[in-house]
Amino acid sequence: MELKNFEKQITKTGFPLEHRIGEILRSSGWIVINNRYYVDDQEESIREIDLVAYKVRQVQHFKVFTTLIISCKKSEQNVWALLARKNDAFDPNLDRQPVHIWTNDKALSFMLSQKRWPSEYYERAHELGVKHILSDPAVEVFAFQEMNRQSGSPQNDRAIFSSITSLMKAQSYELDALPRRKKVPSVYQFNLVNVVDTELIRLFFKKASHEATEVVEEHYIARHIVNKRDTFARIHFVCASKFETTLKEYDRLHSANCKIFSESCDEFYESVLSEGKRTQVFMEEFGQEIRQALWLRLLRSSLHLDAKLEGTWLYWRDKESLVEVMVPVSEEAIGFLNDDTKAKRSVAEALAKWYRYTGPFRFAIDDVPF
């Protein structure tokens, strides 16, 4: 048995590429998970993604995860051809700025739900030096083909299509799994990367001709139905020889993510008490926290209680720059609470905890008729 044959033949597989990419990631400070398995939502079979890598940093009270889901593909005989045409900037059926972010922090979740969030995210990242990996695609890739390196004869698109669908389905699986397994406050931002150990060819189609150009990377906006949902995702095709250089920009993206999410959290709290929708985000938690404390203080007074203190609300008095804590009790009870040091201390602590507010406040009766 000639052991050298095994050493030589293994290079024809994609495993040496996967190992090399993993080592580049680890040396750059990324935590790497090899061969992660997930369940295919259509075939209900077990599938595998080559690499999941992430960086994590504690920011304020939450952790920021920048995640790369990576497919590694090698082809000795064929190049990967990406068939492209001119971008249609006004195509209403294409989302050119897909963002895949998950968080279990309520303040961040509110900010991420805003209609302008995707475009604002791209703008902020660009301002922080993340240029190329989030840039608009130079062309619209509309099809793929493996083609023989020598003759140029078309083969098929199976390997390319499989790598794209695997990336998107793996991302969908991770997004769906996070609510079940992540309990500490966190935010995850996902990126899909297709590392190719062969040449990448862009075949650009014009009206009556098409031109071949060798490229080292390409951005593709993929549109697939995943888990019965129409989903857009950015797929970053990168030649293996270019990956180490490209990874530096993903390093910058992680730093940018930490700053973007920290600033977004601060922005939420800037107007949290003057905007009703934001106030509502923590109203249940705030009400639960103060209810028992106020109930006990009122029980120890000489007042007769005929309410359970349900329906507490906060109202911002702009002219006076203070918060009114609306409590469903009598005017006498409100007067007692406004004079009671312990009741006011309990509410002050709850306001600071849930709304980051340390300014003046007073108890009041909720007199809003509707």
LOVO-216754 format. One record per residue (C-alpha): residue number from 1; x, z, y. Coordinates in steps of 0.05 Angstrom, whole numbers. Layout:
% residues N
PT   num       xx       zz       yy
PT   NUM        X        Z        Y
...
END
This chain:
% residues 370
PT   num       xx       zz       yy
PT     1        0        0        0
PT     2       30      -23       66
PT     3       12       28      119
PT     4       33      -19      175
PT     5      -26      -63      158
PT     6      -74       -8      176
PT     7      -39        5      242
PT     8      -43      -69      259
PT     9     -115      -82      237
PT    10     -145      -22      273
PT    11     -125      -55      338
PT    12     -177     -108      325
PT    13     -232      -57      333
PT    14     -256      -22      396
PT    15     -231       47      376
PT    16     -162       41      409
PT    17     -197       20      474
PT    18     -245       79      470
PT    19     -187      126      458
PT    20     -147       97      517
PT    21     -205      102      565
PT    22     -219      173      543
PT    23     -146      193      556
PT    24     -148      161      626
PT    25     -211      202      642
PT    26     -181      267      616
PT    27     -117      257      655
PT    28     -159      249      719
PT    29     -196      314      708
PT    30     -259      288      676
PT    31     -291      326      618
PT    32     -303      276      562
PT    33     -353      275      505
PT    34     -338      222      452
PT    35     -391      186      410
PT    36     -453      220      436
PT    37     -516      207      395
PT    38     -587      197      420
PT    39     -654      174      393
PT    40     -675      102      409
PT    41     -745      107      440
PT    42     -769       42      410
PT    43     -738       40      341
PT    44     -737      115      332
PT    45     -667      108      303
PT    46     -602      144      319
PT    47     -558      106      368
PT    48     -489      122      396
PT    49     -457      116      464
PT    50     -381      113      465
PT    51     -364      161      521
PT    52     -399      209      568
PT    53     -353      237      622
PT    54     -368      284      679
PT    55     -338      325      735
PT    56     -372      389      759
PT    57     -365      433      820
PT    58     -402      494      845
PT    59     -435      478      912
PT    60     -475      533      946
PT    61     -521      562      893
PT    62     -521      501      848
PT    63     -473      458      807
PT    64     -461      385      821
PT    65     -448      339      761
PT    66     -423      268      771
PT    67     -433      234      704
PT    68     -406      169      675
PT    69     -440      139      614
PT    70     -390       88      586
PT    71     -394       33      536
PT    72     -327        5      510
PT    73     -326      -65      480
PT    74     -269     -108      455
PT    75     -270     -182      436
PT    76     -208     -219      410
PT    77     -238     -289      405
PT    78     -289     -290      460
PT    79     -293     -278      535
PT    80     -354     -248      568
PT    81     -389     -297      615
PT    82     -436     -270      667
PT    83     -484     -324      692
PT    84     -498     -314      766
PT    85     -533     -344      826
PT    86     -539     -329      900
PT    87     -572     -263      917
PT    88     -643     -264      942
PT    89     -641     -207      992
PT    90     -716     -208     1000
PT    91     -736     -207      927
PT    92     -793     -155      925
PT    93     -787     -147      850
PT    94     -715     -122      850
PT    95     -690      -52      868
PT    96     -620      -64      895
PT    97     -605       10      905
PT    98     -626       46      841
PT    99     -609      120      841
PT   100     -613      162      778
PT   101     -609      236      796
PT   102     -639      297      764
PT   103     -643      368      792
PT   104     -679      432      775
PT   105     -669      460      845
PT   106     -734      458      884
PT   107     -703      446      952
PT   108     -662      387      927
PT   109     -720      361      887
PT   110     -762      359      951
PT   111     -708      320      988
PT   112     -698      271      930
PT   113     -772      256      928
PT   114     -772      228      999
PT   115     -783      153     1003
PT   116     -719      139     1042
PT   117     -675      180      997
PT   118     -643      122      956
PT   119     -622       83     1018
PT   120     -598      147     1053
PT   121     -557      165      991
PT   122     -522       98      992
PT   123     -510      103     1067
PT   124     -480      172     1062
PT   125     -436      154     1004
PT   126     -409       93     1041
PT   127     -395      136     1102
PT   128     -355      184     1057
PT   129     -310      128     1032
PT   130     -347      105      969
PT   131     -348       31      982
PT   132     -341      -15      923
PT   133     -376       20      865
PT   134     -440       27      906
PT   135     -435      -39      944
PT   136     -489      -91      940
PT   137     -475     -139      882
PT   138     -438     -202      907
PT   139     -483     -245      864
PT   140     -546     -239      822
PT   141     -528     -238      748
PT   142     -586     -268      710
PT   143     -559     -279      640
PT   144     -498     -268      594
PT   145     -460     -304      541
PT   146     -400     -293      497
PT   147     -358     -356      498
PT   148     -299     -377      456
PT   149     -234     -365      493
PT   150     -203     -431      472
PT   151     -260     -481      470
PT   152     -310     -448      516
PT   153     -365     -459      466
PT   154     -424     -410      474
PT   155     -433     -358      419
PT   156     -490     -310      436
PT   157     -507     -252      481
PT   158     -518     -198      428
PT   159     -457     -154      442
PT   160     -468     -157      518
PT   161     -542     -145      514
PT   162     -532      -88      464
PT   163     -481      -53      509
PT   164     -529      -57      569
PT   165     -590      -31      532
PT   166     -548       25      500
PT   167     -525       48      569
PT   168     -595       48      598
PT   169     -626       83      538
PT   170     -571      135      536
PT   171     -583      150      610
PT   172     -658      156      598
PT   173     -645      203      540
PT   174     -599      247      582
PT   175     -649      250      639
PT   176     -705      270      592
PT   177     -663      322      556
PT   178     -638      359      618
PT   179     -702      398      634
PT   180     -700      428      564
PT   181     -628      449      563
PT   182     -608      462      635
PT   183     -631      528      665
PT   184     -580      544      719
PT   185     -591      508      786
PT   186     -558      440      778
PT   187     -559      368      802
PT   188     -536      308      761
PT   189     -519      239      787
PT   190     -511      184      734
PT   191     -469      120      733
PT   192     -467       66      679
PT   193     -400       33      664
PT   194     -386      -24      615
PT   195     -311      -27      601
PT   196     -291      -94      571
PT   197     -226     -109      534
PT   198     -229     -184      545
PT   199     -234     -231      604
PT   200     -295     -231      649
PT   201     -318     -299      673
PT   202     -369     -309      729
PT   203     -407     -375      719
PT   204     -438     -386      788
PT   205     -498     -433      787
PT   206     -513     -476      848
PT   207     -567     -529      856
PT   208     -535     -583      814
PT   209     -471     -551      789
PT   210     -439     -487      763
PT   211     -369     -461      774
PT   212     -327     -413      730
PT   213     -285     -359      762
PT   214     -246     -303      728
PT   215     -264     -234      755
PT   216     -241     -164      738
PT   217     -308     -130      752
PT   218     -380     -145      769
PT   219     -442     -106      789
PT   220     -507     -122      754
PT   221     -576      -94      771
PT   222     -610      -87      704
PT   223     -685      -84      695
PT   224     -712      -59      629
PT   225     -772      -21      602
PT   226     -745       46      577
PT   227     -792       99      549
PT   228     -850       53      570
PT   229     -826       56      642
PT   230     -801       -2      684
PT   231     -730       19      701
PT   232     -675       -9      745
PT   233     -602       11      737
PT   234     -535      -10      764
PT   235     -487      -32      709
PT   236     -414      -36      729
PT   237     -375      -85      686
PT   238     -300      -70      690
PT   239     -241     -101      654
PT   240     -202      -48      615
PT   241     -139      -65      655
PT   242     -176      -47      720
PT   243     -209       17      696
PT   244     -155       67      718
PT   245     -157       40      789
PT   246     -233       39      790
PT   247     -237      111      766
PT   248     -205      134      832
PT   249     -268      111      868
PT   250     -312      150      820
PT   251     -268      210      837
PT   252     -286      198      910
PT   253     -359      192      890
PT   254     -357      261      860
PT   255     -329      291      924
PT   256     -382      252      963
PT   257     -437      277      917
PT   258     -417      349      929
PT   259     -420      339     1004
PT   260     -485      298     1003
PT   261     -523      348      961
PT   262     -497      407     1000
PT   263     -518      376     1066
PT   264     -585      354     1037
PT   265     -599      426     1016
PT   266     -581      451     1086
PT   267     -627      398     1116
PT   268     -685      423     1074
PT   269     -679      493     1101
PT   270     -670      472     1174
PT   271     -745      459     1181
PT   272     -771      495     1119
PT   273     -818      541     1158
PT   274     -840      492     1211
PT   275     -862      438     1162
PT   276     -920      457     1117
PT   277     -899      415     1057
PT   278     -831      447     1055
PT   279     -859      517     1065
PT   280     -905      505     1005
PT   281     -845      491      959
PT   282     -829      566      952
PT   283     -896      595      972
PT   284     -914      618      902
PT   285     -848      653      889
PT   286     -849      685      958
PT   287     -920      709      949
PT   288     -906      739      881
PT   289     -845      775      908
PT   290     -879      810      966
PT   291     -948      821      936
PT   292     -932      884      897
PT   293     -889      915      951
PT   294     -944      906     1004
PT   295     -998      930      956
PT   296     -960      994      942
PT   297     -948     1007     1016
PT   298    -1022      997     1031
PT   299    -1043     1042      973
PT   300    -1003     1098     1003
PT   301    -1038     1090     1070
PT   302    -1106     1119     1085
PT   303    -1137     1050     1087
PT   304    -1189     1024     1039
PT   305    -1164      961     1003
PT   306    -1216      909      984
PT   307    -1168      851      970
PT   308    -1113      835      919
PT   309    -1067      803      970
PT   310    -1074      735      937
PT   311    -1067      675      983
PT   312    -1008      697     1026
PT   313     -985      643     1073
PT   314     -930      632     1125
PT   315     -943      601     1192
PT   316     -890      582     1244
PT   317     -906      600     1317
PT   318     -865      550     1355
PT   319     -876      579     1425
PT   320     -854      647     1403
PT   321     -802      623     1352
PT   322     -826      670     1298
PT   323     -860      670     1231
PT   324     -929      698     1218
PT   325     -940      726     1148
PT   326    -1013      714     1136
PT   327    -1042      768     1090
PT   328    -1117      771     1069
PT   329    -1130      842     1091
PT   330    -1166      877     1149
PT   331    -1140      882     1220
PT   332    -1126      955     1208
PT   333    -1083      939     1148
PT   334    -1045      886     1188
PT   335    -1031      938     1241
PT   336    -1006      986     1188
PT   337     -959      934     1158
PT   338     -931      914     1225
PT   339     -912      987     1237
PT   340     -887     1001     1166
PT   341     -811      996     1159
PT   342     -810      990     1083
PT   343     -863      935     1082
PT   344     -825      896     1135
PT   345     -759      905     1098
PT   346     -789      877     1033
PT   347     -815      816     1069
PT   348     -750      806     1108
PT   349     -712      806     1042
PT   350     -760      755     1011
PT   351     -756      710     1072
PT   352     -681      710     1069
PT   353     -680      697      994
PT   354     -731      640      990
PT   355     -727      609     1059
PT   356     -658      630     1086
PT   357     -695      659     1146
PT   358     -670      722     1180
PT   359     -707      716     1246
PT   360     -768      753     1274
PT   361     -835      755     1239
PT   362     -901      793     1241
PT   363     -960      804     1196
PT   364    -1025      770     1215
PT   365    -1094      753     1188
PT   366    -1105      684     1161
PT   367    -1158      659     1209
PT   368    -1153      585     1193
PT   369    -1225      564     1176
PT   370    -1206      506     1129
END
